[in-house]
Amino acid sequence: MLSWLAVAAVSAGVVWLAAVRPIEEPAQTDAGESSYALSPSEFADERPVEVTVAPAPEQPLIVRGSGVVTAVDCAVGGRWASGSTSVAVDGKRLLLLSAKEPWYRDLTLGDEGDDVVNLQRALNHLGAEVSVSGEFYGATRAAWKKILDTAHIPARDGDFHLSQVVWLPEDEVTITQCPFAAGQDIAAGAAIATASSGHATVSLTPPVDLFDGHRTSTVGAATVTLDTPDDFGPDLDGRRRTVRLSLIHI
């Protein structure tokens, strides 16, 4: 994995694309002709290209129950991780829980659907071992109660309550805003914080006259290799195309 450092302030820049293309040995001539000793060589097709860095959009972290903020461990640049309890409302800790999509309803015994699948995968990521069946039955309910117990959050009736969780879009996020402090009232649906995944997208457009071959992209001392030679090759019709790479923790 490529590690990118000190790129946060960069909106556009220049990187190097390089390709190494071995030159094949020519076929042997007829036996009657003179022969020569041949050795393979390499040709490096290095080109500077302009890149644009697009930071990941900020995401509001929503509280689903109203009350008084009694604890909030929030600092710009800090990290919130799934399974932790950085927020409390009315003295009750809330579980930070990451999943592909936010939940839209409470879940009780017998409920079924994609949101149950979402919960089961989130629980498994925290160490539970439940079947991803999309059914909120005994094993899933028991795993949910165990996760709450580990986080020192009352399990109530064992159901999944939106008011007990703060959905995270990633397993770990970087806090970008902390609008609430302890002692302030908060309404259901308000963002207790905003965060970014720390990922960003690098967009670049390679030259149209590149030689075929595996390519690398170098920014400073860091180099990433593309898996397929066609990723940086020209299209058949000669048009340029944009290639996107992922930056992390900018």
C-alpha positions as CSV (number, residue, x, y, z in Angstrom):
1,M,0.0,0.0,0.0
2,L,1.3,3.4,-0.9
3,S,1.6,5.8,2.0
4,W,1.1,9.5,1.1
5,L,2.4,12.2,3.3
6,A,2.0,16.0,3.4
7,V,-0.4,16.2,0.5
8,A,-3.3,17.9,2.3
9,A,-2.4,21.4,1.0
10,V,-1.9,20.2,-2.6
11,S,-4.7,20.7,-5.1
12,A,-2.7,20.0,-8.2
13,G,0.9,19.1,-9.0
14,V,3.2,17.2,-11.3
15,V,4.2,13.5,-10.9
16,W,6.2,11.2,-13.1
17,L,4.9,8.3,-15.1
18,A,7.5,5.7,-16.1
19,A,7.4,2.5,-18.1
20,V,10.1,0.0,-18.6
21,R,9.8,-1.9,-21.9
22,P,12.2,-4.7,-22.7
23,I,13.5,-4.8,-26.3
24,E,13.0,-8.2,-27.7
25,E,15.9,-10.0,-29.3
26,P,15.5,-10.3,-33.1
27,A,15.0,-13.7,-34.7
28,Q,18.1,-15.7,-35.7
29,T,19.1,-15.3,-39.3
30,D,19.7,-18.1,-41.7
31,A,22.4,-20.5,-40.6
32,G,24.7,-19.5,-43.5
33,E,24.9,-15.9,-42.5
34,S,27.1,-14.3,-39.9
35,S,25.8,-14.3,-36.3
36,Y,26.2,-11.6,-33.7
37,A,26.0,-11.7,-29.9
38,L,22.9,-9.8,-28.8
39,S,21.8,-8.7,-25.3
40,P,18.4,-7.3,-24.2
41,S,18.1,-3.6,-23.2
42,E,15.4,-1.6,-21.6
43,F,13.7,1.7,-22.6
44,A,12.2,4.0,-20.0
45,D,9.4,6.2,-21.2
46,E,9.2,8.7,-18.4
47,R,6.8,11.6,-18.7
48,P,5.7,14.4,-16.3
49,V,1.9,14.6,-15.8
50,E,-0.3,17.0,-13.9
51,V,-2.4,15.6,-11.1
52,T,-5.3,17.0,-9.1
53,V,-6.0,15.9,-5.5
54,A,-9.7,15.9,-4.4
55,P,-10.1,15.4,-0.6
56,A,-12.9,13.1,0.6
57,P,-16.1,15.0,1.4
58,E,-17.0,15.6,5.0
59,Q,-19.7,13.5,6.5
60,P,-22.1,14.6,9.4
61,L,-22.1,12.2,12.3
62,I,-25.7,12.2,13.5
63,V,-27.2,11.7,16.9
64,R,-30.7,10.1,16.7
65,G,-31.9,11.0,20.2
66,S,-32.4,14.5,21.7
67,G,-31.1,15.6,25.1
68,V,-28.2,17.3,26.8
69,V,-24.7,16.4,25.7
70,T,-23.0,15.2,28.9
71,A,-19.7,14.0,27.3
72,V,-18.1,14.5,24.0
73,D,-14.5,13.5,23.3
74,C,-14.1,15.6,20.1
75,A,-11.1,17.5,18.7
76,V,-10.4,18.6,15.2
77,G,-7.9,16.2,13.7
78,G,-8.8,13.5,16.2
79,R,-9.9,10.0,15.3
80,W,-13.1,8.2,16.1
81,A,-13.2,4.5,15.6
82,S,-16.1,2.0,15.3
83,G,-16.8,0.3,18.6
84,S,-15.8,3.2,20.8
85,T,-18.0,5.5,22.9
86,S,-16.9,9.1,22.5
87,V,-20.3,10.7,23.0
88,A,-22.9,10.7,25.8
89,V,-26.4,12.3,25.8
90,D,-28.3,12.6,29.0
91,G,-25.6,10.5,30.7
92,K,-25.9,7.6,28.3
93,R,-23.0,6.6,26.2
94,L,-23.5,6.2,22.5
95,L,-21.8,3.5,20.4
96,L,-19.9,4.6,17.3
97,L,-20.7,2.0,14.7
98,S,-19.5,1.8,11.1
99,A,-21.4,0.3,8.3
100,K,-21.9,0.6,4.6
101,E,-25.1,2.5,5.0
102,P,-26.7,4.3,8.0
103,W,-29.6,2.7,9.7
104,Y,-33.1,4.1,9.3
105,R,-35.1,2.2,11.9
106,D,-34.9,0.4,15.2
107,L,-34.6,-3.4,14.9
108,T,-36.5,-5.9,17.0
109,L,-36.7,-9.6,17.2
110,G,-38.0,-11.0,13.8
111,D,-37.1,-8.0,11.7
112,E,-35.5,-8.8,8.3
113,G,-33.9,-6.7,5.6
114,D,-30.7,-5.2,4.2
115,D,-30.4,-3.0,7.4
116,V,-30.1,-6.2,9.4
117,V,-27.3,-7.4,7.0
118,N,-25.7,-4.0,7.7
119,L,-25.8,-4.6,11.4
120,Q,-24.6,-8.2,11.2
121,R,-21.5,-7.2,9.2
122,A,-20.8,-4.3,11.6
123,L,-21.0,-6.7,14.5
124,N,-18.8,-9.3,12.9
125,H,-16.2,-6.5,12.2
126,L,-16.2,-5.9,16.0
127,G,-15.5,-9.6,16.7
128,A,-18.9,-11.2,16.6
129,E,-19.4,-14.3,14.6
130,V,-23.0,-14.2,13.4
131,S,-24.5,-15.4,10.1
132,V,-25.1,-12.6,7.6
133,S,-28.7,-13.8,7.1
134,G,-30.6,-10.4,7.1
135,E,-32.7,-11.7,10.0
136,F,-32.7,-10.2,13.5
137,Y,-33.1,-13.4,15.5
138,G,-31.5,-14.9,18.5
139,A,-27.8,-15.1,17.6
140,T,-27.7,-11.5,16.1
141,R,-29.7,-10.1,19.1
142,A,-27.3,-11.8,21.6
143,A,-24.3,-10.5,19.7
144,W,-25.7,-7.0,19.7
145,K,-26.3,-7.2,23.5
146,K,-22.7,-8.4,24.0
147,I,-21.3,-5.5,22.0
148,L,-23.3,-3.1,24.1
149,D,-22.2,-4.8,27.3
150,T,-18.6,-4.6,26.3
151,A,-19.0,-0.8,25.6
152,H,-20.8,-0.4,29.1
153,I,-24.0,0.6,27.4
154,P,-27.3,-0.7,28.9
155,A,-28.8,-3.3,26.5
156,R,-32.4,-2.3,27.4
157,D,-34.6,-4.9,25.9
158,G,-32.0,-6.3,23.5
159,D,-33.4,-4.5,20.5
160,F,-31.3,-2.3,18.2
161,H,-32.1,1.3,18.9
162,L,-31.0,4.1,16.6
163,S,-30.8,6.4,19.7
164,Q,-27.9,4.3,21.0
165,V,-25.6,4.6,18.0
166,V,-23.8,7.1,15.9
167,W,-23.2,5.8,12.4
168,L,-19.7,6.1,11.0
169,P,-19.0,5.9,7.2
170,E,-15.6,4.2,7.8
171,D,-14.1,2.0,10.5
172,E,-12.1,5.1,11.5
173,V,-12.7,8.7,10.6
174,T,-10.9,12.0,11.1
175,I,-12.9,14.7,12.9
176,T,-13.1,18.0,11.0
177,Q,-15.7,19.9,13.1
178,C,-16.9,19.7,16.8
179,P,-20.0,21.9,17.0
180,F,-21.2,20.7,20.4
181,A,-19.7,20.9,23.8
182,A,-20.8,19.2,27.1
183,G,-23.8,20.9,28.6
184,Q,-25.4,21.9,25.3
185,D,-28.8,20.7,24.2
186,I,-28.8,18.6,21.1
187,A,-31.8,17.7,18.9
188,A,-32.4,14.3,17.3
189,G,-30.9,14.5,13.8
190,A,-28.2,17.0,14.7
191,A,-24.6,16.3,13.8
192,I,-22.5,15.9,17.0
193,A,-19.4,16.2,14.7
194,T,-18.4,16.1,11.1
195,A,-15.7,13.8,9.8
196,S,-13.7,12.7,6.8
197,S,-12.5,9.2,6.0
198,G,-9.0,10.7,5.3
199,H,-9.1,9.3,1.8
200,A,-8.7,11.4,-1.3
201,T,-8.7,10.9,-5.0
202,V,-5.8,11.6,-7.3
203,S,-7.0,12.3,-10.9
204,L,-4.5,12.4,-13.7
205,T,-4.6,12.4,-17.5
206,P,-1.7,10.6,-19.2
207,P,-0.3,11.7,-22.6
208,V,-1.8,10.1,-25.6
209,D,1.4,8.9,-27.2
210,L,2.6,6.6,-24.4
211,F,4.4,3.3,-25.3
212,D,2.7,0.2,-24.1
213,G,4.0,-1.3,-20.9
214,H,3.5,-1.4,-17.1
215,R,3.5,2.1,-15.6
216,T,4.4,3.6,-12.3
217,S,3.4,7.0,-10.9
218,T,5.9,8.8,-8.6
219,V,5.1,11.6,-6.2
220,G,8.2,12.7,-4.4
221,A,9.8,9.6,-3.0
222,A,6.7,7.5,-3.2
223,T,5.9,5.3,-6.2
224,V,2.8,3.2,-7.1
225,T,2.7,0.5,-9.7
226,L,-0.4,0.0,-11.8
227,D,-1.5,-3.6,-12.0
228,T,-2.4,-3.8,-15.7
229,P,-0.4,-2.3,-18.6
230,D,-3.5,-0.9,-20.2
231,D,-4.3,1.4,-17.3
232,F,-2.0,4.0,-18.6
233,G,-2.0,3.1,-22.2
234,P,-3.7,5.2,-24.9
235,D,-7.2,4.3,-26.0
236,L,-7.6,2.7,-29.4
237,D,-9.1,6.0,-30.8
238,G,-6.3,8.0,-29.3
239,R,-8.4,9.9,-26.8
240,R,-7.1,10.7,-23.4
241,R,-8.7,9.2,-20.3
242,T,-8.5,9.9,-16.6
243,V,-7.1,7.5,-14.2
244,R,-8.0,7.8,-10.5
245,L,-5.8,6.6,-7.6
246,S,-6.6,6.6,-3.9
247,L,-4.7,8.6,-1.3
248,I,-5.1,7.9,2.4
249,H,-4.7,10.0,5.5
250,I,-3.9,13.3,3.9
